[in-house]
Amino acid sequence: MLKLYREDREEFDKHYHQRSRVESVYSVLKRVFGNALSSRRKRSQRSELYLRVINYNIGIANMTSIKELMK
């Protein structure tokens, strides 16, 4: 990545921005739902994590629709 940064800053910024978006979503999930999963088994943990992500997406969709209504 350092080589890409030095040689092609525009391309680097495009890739880095994708990473920053993903990291911000992880940060929100941890802040809202906590850092630990309460389930013990891997399958249950995966389901719990999926439900948290779905809940997050519904919240984002609701905020987006509210912003559209306020225009």
PEGIBEL-V898528 format. One record per backbone hydrogen bond with DSSP energy under -0.5 kcal/mol. CO is the residue of the C=O (numbers start at 0). NH is the residue of the N-H. If there is no record, write none. Layout:
CO:NH
CO:NH
//
This chain:
0:4
1:5
2:6
3:7
7:11
8:12
9:13
10:14
11:15
12:16
13:17
14:18
15:19
16:20
17:21
18:22
19:23
20:24
21:25
22:26
23:27
24:28
25:29
26:30
27:31
28:32
29:33
40:44
41:45
42:46
43:47
44:48
45:49
46:50
47:51
48:52
49:53
50:54
51:55
52:56
53:57
54:58
55:59
56:60
57:61
58:62
59:63
60:64
61:65
62:66
63:67
64:68
65:69
67:70
//
